[in-house]
Structure formats: structure tokens, C-alpha cells
């Protein structure tokens, strides 16, 4: 006898393992903790530990938080692979995909080393960005408090005289409301943009991102370095192109899956791999040329890995340069606010002095 669909869905829900439901939300590993996990797993795997032994060692040594260890043990009990375990503790889809591919090409230790290097570089960039932005943001917050004080104490006095018709006084009067409305508008716009991006096909989104000035070049460097490295690892282990694109469609990364399907369709239609790569604007022009040349001399895997390292270096150099522009930009905004404050205070005084002299 066939059961109703609703009954089946309720049974499926009750059969779920909810013992760690509370842990899995809001207790994911932070970036610095993720780097620590990568380093520990790399060292222990190099020493010959199995996945079960690694988790047992981490539990005994208390090197990780209990919540993270609980997620790892639950993943181990389910028989998950290493990439699935890392996904359960909050690693990004890109990192999880790299680990899953490492299981396929067999160079797991090498991949963990490269992931560690990438994450350490990203941590340095984030730290530098925070250092650059912290002082100007604190200064901007202090100036906002000054503006609120001016509105409550100085502004009533200026409005009693002729200052009420002064543009600077009017600007100080509405500045707090203008700031908070702008902030709320920015948050709403960011939420709308996030939801829009989430429902966009990854290929469409990255094509559009690649056309944006400055951001587009950064996107091209990242995607080129990322895919060149992973393709180089896989092709270097003897995996052919058809198996490669099929493998891409099984990964967690949305762009990886969609790009794999796109490349498979192109290969089936007789289009060459480098020619299809050249049609995607989120890759550098040199990537398709390197693939074409590497196919001709049968050293494609090695050449892609070498090229990937060069592009990674260019990507991080570009990020480091970008952080140097953040602080001057914020200081310019702060300087404009300071000029507004002085104009609000001094212009009415000058007008009153001119009135008294006349």
C-alpha cells in the first residue's frame, strides 16, 4: 500500500540525526582555527595516522574545541570522507573541493600544504585590512558622536540666530539621520545582492564579475590560479580530460560543477578544451594558451601547476596593494566630515560679525 508523500517526509525528518543539530549552527571554526586544523591534519597524516587515529588524538590532546570534535566524531561515525568532515566544521566549498580532488589524484599532503599556504596568506591580508581600517573607522565613529553632540547642544543656539538659513548648519542638523538611513540602505542593498547572487547560476555571476573594472582582474587571477592548480594536480596524475570534467561535476563548489558540465558539453560537441576555456572571461587569456601548448608537449599538468603558483603570487600582490587604498579613502571621508563641522560652527559666526559691522 502506497503511503502519502507527507507521511514519507515526516518519517525522513524523524530519522535524521539531530543529536548535533545545536552544535552545527553558529559553532563553525574560525579562519585561524581552520588553519590550525589543516596544519594538524597535515602533520599527523605525514606521520602515518589514519583519520580515526587523528580524531582520537585531537580528542585526547584537547587541541580543538569540544563542539568541533563532536562534529568530527559524528562525521567519522557516518563514514564520511575527509572533505565531508571538513565541510561539517565550516570549511568553505572551495577548500572542501580541493580536499575532495586530492583524494582522487592521491596527493593529499601536497594539497593540504598548498591550502595551508593559501589560508595563511588570506589571514595576513585580512589582518592587514583590519589594521588599515580600524583607526579611521574609530575616528569616523568618534566624529559621528561629535556631530550628535553638536546637534543637541550647539545647533539650538545657531538656529536661534541667522544660522538657520546656513547650508552647513542644515547639513549638521540632518547628518545623523542621513548617516543611519544610508547605513540601513546599504545593509538592505547588501542583503538583496546576497540573495540575488545566491540564486544566480555561478557561470553567469562570474562572467559579470569579470567585466567589472578592478574587481574583474582580481576575479580572473583567483579563478585562474585556483583551477590551474587543481587541473594541474589531476592531469599530472594521469586523469584524462573527460574524466576530469566528469569529476568536476561531483564536487561541492557550485562553479566547479557548472564549469564541469559546460566543458563536458563542449568536448562532446568537438570543441577543444583550451578553445572553450578561452570563451570564459573569468580566466586569464594566457591560461588557454598554456593549456594548448601543454597538450602539445604532454607536460600540461606540470605547466599548469607552475603557472598557478605565479598567478597566486600576482593575486595576493594585488590584494596587498588594494588594502593600501582603503585607509586614504576613509581618511578623505573623515576630512570631509571635519570640514563640515568647522563650516557649521564658523560660517554663522562670520555672518553675525558681518551683520554687526554693517
Phi, psi and omega in degrees: 000131183282133179269150178299152181299323180297321179296318179297320181293322178294319179297319179298322180294317181291334180279353180292149175277104183255011183295333181246020184298320181289332182283324188290340180259127173078003180234033177287157180289139174283170185301314181295328176288325177296319176299318179298318179297314179302315181296317180295314180296320180298314181295318183286322176295322178296328179280357176097010179289145170275171181298319178297318180293325179296312181297319178297320179295316180296326178291319180290324186275346181057037179280343178235162179293152182299322181297319179292319178296323178297319178294320179295318179295320178296320177296320179295319180294331178281351181080025182291157172281173181297319180296322178292324177296316180294325177296325183292337180257012168102012176292148182292161180301324181295318179293316180300318179297318179298320180290321178297318179292327178298326176297329182282314183272353171087354182260062185294316181297319178296320179293319178297323177296317179292322177296318179300314179299316179299314183292324176295321177295316180296323178297319178295319179296316179296319180297318179295319179297319178295319179296319181292322187270339188298308184297311178299324180292319176297320178295319178296319177297321178296320179293326177296320176297321177298318179298320178295320177296318178299320181295321185276333187244313183275322185300317178303325179289320179292326181288340179290330181262214181277357183292345183294339179269359181280134184296325181294320178296318179296324180292318176298325182295321184260356186301312180302315178296320180297320181295312183290325176295318179296319179296315178296319178297321179294320179295317179296317179297320178296320179294316178298317180296319179298314180294323179295315180297320182299327183262002177274144170300137185300321180297318179296315182298314182290328175297318179291319179298324182293342181268352180281130180303144181066304180298321182302317179294322178296318178298316180298317179296317182294308183296322179296313180297317183296309184285325178298319180294314182291318177296320179299317178299315184289313181293328178293338178268008175092008178285129181278172188295320180295319176293325180297310182290330175292319179295324179300325183286352180263359188272168184283327181295129182296315179295322178301314182295312183294320179293323177298317178295320180296316180291322179297317179298318180295317179296322179295329180274001176094002178279140182286158180300309180295325179296321179290321178300322182295339181279348182265117184289349180271009170248152176290155181295329183291335184299313181295325179292319179294321178296316180297317180291320180295325177295325183289324183256009175062028177234034187298315183302312182295316182294324177294320179296318179295315180296322180300319180297321179294319181289323176301318180298317179295323180297312182288328174297321179293319178296318179297320178293323181296324181294334180288343179271344184292312184298312177302323180297315180293323178295325177297317178298316179297318180298320178298318179296319179297316178299320178299319181296313180296321179297320180295326182277320190270323183300315177299325179295316178297321179296319178295320179296320178295323179293320179292322181289328179281000000 
